[in-house]
Amino acid sequence: MFVDASAIVAVLNEEAGQSALVKRLDNAARRPVISPVVRFEAILGLARAIAGKKRVAADAGTISDARRLVDEFIEVIGAEEIAITIEIGDRAIEAAMIYGKVVAHPARLNFGDCFAYACAKSLAVPLLYKGDDFARTDLAG
C-alpha cells in the first residue's frame, strides 16, 4: 500500500476518519510505501495543522517538530521510502494531464497528489489517502 501525505497528516493530527486509516494500515498485506514527496508534503501539512491549532504561522521550530513526528510515524509503521524514478515522474505528468487541477478535472489532483497517484500506479498497490480526490480517479475502490 502506498501511503499519501493526507493519510499521515490525518492520523497524526487525529482528524475524523483516522481510526479507519490506521485499521487499513494494520491490515495491509505488505509493508507500506512512501516517497520523499509524501514525506515532504506530510511534514509541511502537519506543521500547518499544528500552527493552525495555536493560531500562529508555522516557523522553523514547528516544521522541525512536524518532521520528528512524521519520521517517527514512518518508522512505527515500517514504511519503505522509494525513490522517484523517471517512470514515476512521467506517470505524475500523465496524472496531471488527466486528473489535475490544471485541466479542471473533478479530482483536482495537485503536485503531491499526482506523485502519490504515480507511485501507487507504478507499484501496482492500493493508495491510502484521506478525502475524495483519488476516489475520482481510476484508483477508486
Sequence and secondary structure as in RCSB ss.txt:
>XXXX:A:sequence
MFVDASAIVAVLNEEAGQSALVKRLDNAARRPVISPVVRFEAILGLARAIAGKKRVAADAGTISDARRLVDEFIE
VIGAEEIAITIEIGDRAIEAAMIYGKVVAHPARLNFGDCFAYACAKSLAVPLLYKGDDFARTDLAG
>XXXX:A:secstr
 EE HHHHHHHHTT TTHHHHHHHHHT SS  EE HHHHHHHHHHHHHHHHHHHTS   HHHHHHHHHHHHHHHH
HHT EE    HHHHHHHHHHHHHHBGGGT TT B HHHHHHHHHHHHHT  EE SSSTGGGTTT  
